[in-house]
Amino acid sequence: MHGVKLFTGAAVSVLLLALAGPTPALADTIEAALVRAYQNNPQLNAQRAQVRSTDENVPQALSGYRPKVGLSLSSGSQYQDIQQQQKGTTIHSNGGPGSPEPLQPNSASLTINQTLYNGNQTANRTRVAESQVSGSREALRVLEQTVLLQAATSYMDYLRDAATLEVQRSNVRVLEQTLKQTRDRFNVGEVTRTDVAQSEAQLAAGRTQALTAESNLTTTRANFRRIIGNEPSNLAPGSPVDRFLPGTIASAVNLSLVENPNVTASMFGIDVNYLQVKINEGALLPTVTLQAGITQSYQQTLTVFRTTTASAIATASVPIYQGGAEYALIRQSKENLAQQRLNLETTRDQTRANVVQAWGQLEAGKAQVKSAQAQVTASEIALNGVREEAKAGQRTTLDVLNAQQALVNARVALVTAQHDRVVASYSVLNAVGRLAPTVLGLNTTVYDPSVHYQQVRDSWAGVRIPDGR
């Protein structure tokens, strides 16, 4: 029985071993799990593709500065028969008398259109596209932090549930030994049938708790596979990331209002809506375009074999009144801008609340670990004392069973507190906006969205994307 108790104590302390010494060789670490989630999580990779798609808005907007070139070709057959009456004689102008021949008209036209001024709409559309790119990058940062937090939580969930299962299994083994001893004492008349029934009931309850813990571990294993991408095996203990956190809650709040990607994404949203107002206002300004073209025609008429036409025409268009739709769009975009500014304040308030909440959970988690450790120590002493008193006849079997269950509950509480302590530190880092591979020092290549942006920004033509598809 003493050996079983020591094994259980080792199982529940596994989560804090990372604070006391180096990680065992060949063990899977929480840092390695975060790297796999960062590299392979399908939701995160899909968001990266979304950012690359948003990058293409910029060359689309820049196309407004560039000329539009069109080539038109035509070819066919045209029959024309004109008869003239001269002094009683019929003359066919498309051939000999009575035998007209069809024309073969052909033409080729090259047209170039260039917008010279459109109320700065092209410039503002380009700025909108650039702000959308910046906003999409911040949305990517939000998801990166979410995935890393989910990965850290899933890792610690598995450690917690695995340790809890070991505690419950060890408890079942202790209760089986207790029931065997109680039955032996009943056979020699030291205890009553009631004591045996109490031991049997406690053993049945312990087995139920073990089955529940096993079911929870199965669910946690599935979540681990979904988020991190592999089955958990030989997990090393996790550790908090307090070293990356600001020193005070005030500095954490101030930092979150600057670095949290939800806040910065909302700020870029204001830029987009402000520029949309300018675009709609540009619809009220004149538009100046230049069109140049050259056309080569053959056999367009009976008497002309070839015609060459070249032109260059500048056109200025001034809108006077278009039914009022453009004015409605301007008013609507101004309301959208006001809404986005209010959304920014809401986001800041929510970010501030999240930091305060996460910080409070972290402080509570630190205290809970110390309290749970003291509870386990006291429960172990109490159980040993009750067992010795039971041998002397001063305690009943029920007292021993209650003391055993109290120790099990204390060890489960310690496992949970250790889990919550580590997860809370990651939650604070996420709320601040600094849960990133560069901050954590993860051994991975950091995805840089600006690489793709620079590859496509000034592209004039081509259908292949930078990866060759």
Secondary structure, 3 states (H helix, E strand, C coil): CHHHHHHHHHHHCHHHHHHCCCCCCCCECHHHHHHHHHHHCHHHHHHHHHHHHHHCHHHHHHHHHCCEEEEEEEECCECCCCEEEECCEEEECCEECCEECCECCEEEEEEEEEEEECCCHHHHHHHHHHHHHHHHHHHHHHHHHHHHHHHHHHHHHHHHHHHHHHHHHHHHHHHHHHHHHHHHHHHCCCCCHHHHHHHHHHHHHHHHHHHHHHHHHHHHHHHHHHHHCCCCCCECCCCCCHHHCCCCHHHHHHHHHHHCHHHHHHHHHHHHHHHHHHHHHHCCCCEEEEEEEEEEEECCCCCCCEEEEEEEEEEEECCCCCCCHHHHHHHHHHHHHHHHHHHHHHHHHHHHHHHHHHHHHHHHHHHHHHHHHHHHHHHHHHHHHHHHHHHCCCCCHHHHHHHHHHHHHHHHHHHHHHHHHHHHHHHHHHHHCCCCHHHHCCCCCCCCHHHHHHHHCCCCCCCCCCCCC
